[in-house]
Amino acid sequence: MSLSIPKWILEVLGLNGSSAHLMDPRCHQQVDGEVNISYLVDRRKVCGNVVKNNGTHVTYSNIVFVYPSGLSEASLSIPSSFPFSCVFPLDDITSLDAAIGFQPPCDA
């Protein structure tokens, strides 16, 4: 999954898009595009993801934290937080995070 935020929004808010991370600060994979910054989110329960399944849909929730622009790494500041969720119908999920092995039928 990926979350894309237009760069102009971050600039208007005075935020440094490259400083962003998810709930787990070690999770900060991002792609700096021409118009957007996209943050890559693993679907598994890593990076602080909260996964809920209601039987028909699965919801992945997390928070992106972005720090103000113009600060040195040594300065302490409170980041802006942006909660987000992605909802997928269970019947549409076609990929797994594991390989599927073929097991030939057994002779009875």
N, C-alpha and C positions, 0 to 999 in steps of 0.2 A: 504494500500500500504506500501511497505517498500523499503528502499534504503540501499543496502549493499556495504560497502567499505572494501576491504582487509586491514587487520591490517598492513601488511608490507608496504603498500603505505603510510599510516599515519606515521609510524615510520621513513621511509626514508625522508619524508618531515618535520620531527621533530614536529609532531602534536599530541596532546593528544585527542584521539578519544572519551574519556568519557566527554570531555568538550563541545561537539558539541550540537548545537541547530538549529532549523529552524528560519525563519525570525522573528517569535514571540519567544523571548527567553524563554518563559514559556513552549515551546514545545520541550522537550528533551527526549522523550521516546526512549529507545534504548535497544537492546539485544546484550550482549557481548558474541559472539560465539568464538569458538576455532580459526577460520581462519579469520572471518569477524566481523565487527561491523555493525549491522543493525539498521537503524533509522526508527521508525514507523511513517507513515504519514497518517493523517486522510484525507479522500477524500472530506470532506465538506470544506467550505470556512473558515477554522480555521487555526491557526498556520501561517498565512500569505500566504496561498495557493492562487494562481491566477488560476481561472477556466475559460476556454474558450470552447465554443461549436460552431462548424462550421456547424452543421446540420447532419453530418455523424460521427464525432469523438468529444470526449471531451478530453481536454488537461489540466493536473494539473501541475503547475509550482511552484517552491519554491527555496530556497537557503539554503544549509547547511553551517553553520559557525563553524569552528574548530579552537581552540586556540593552541598556541605553548606549547610543553611539558616543564616541569621543571619550571613553573611559579607558584608563590603563588597566592592565590585567591585575595590578596590585590593589586597585581600589575596590571597595566593597559596595555593591549596589543591589537594590531589589529589582529583580526582572519583572517584566510584564508577563502575564500568563494568559494563554489562550486554550481553554479546554476544547476538545473536538471529539467527535464520535463518527464511526463509519458503520453502517448497517448493511448486512448482506443476507439475502434469502438463502437458507440452507440448501435448497434445490439448485442453486446457481453455482455453488462452490464446486469447482471441478479439479482443483489442484491440491495436492497434499504436500506437507513438508517432509515427506519420507518417500522412498522408492517403493514401488509395488512389485513384489516378487511373484513370478508365475510358479504355481504348484500343479503339476500334472495330476489328473484324477487317479485315484488308487483303484487297483483291480479288486473287486469284491470276491 
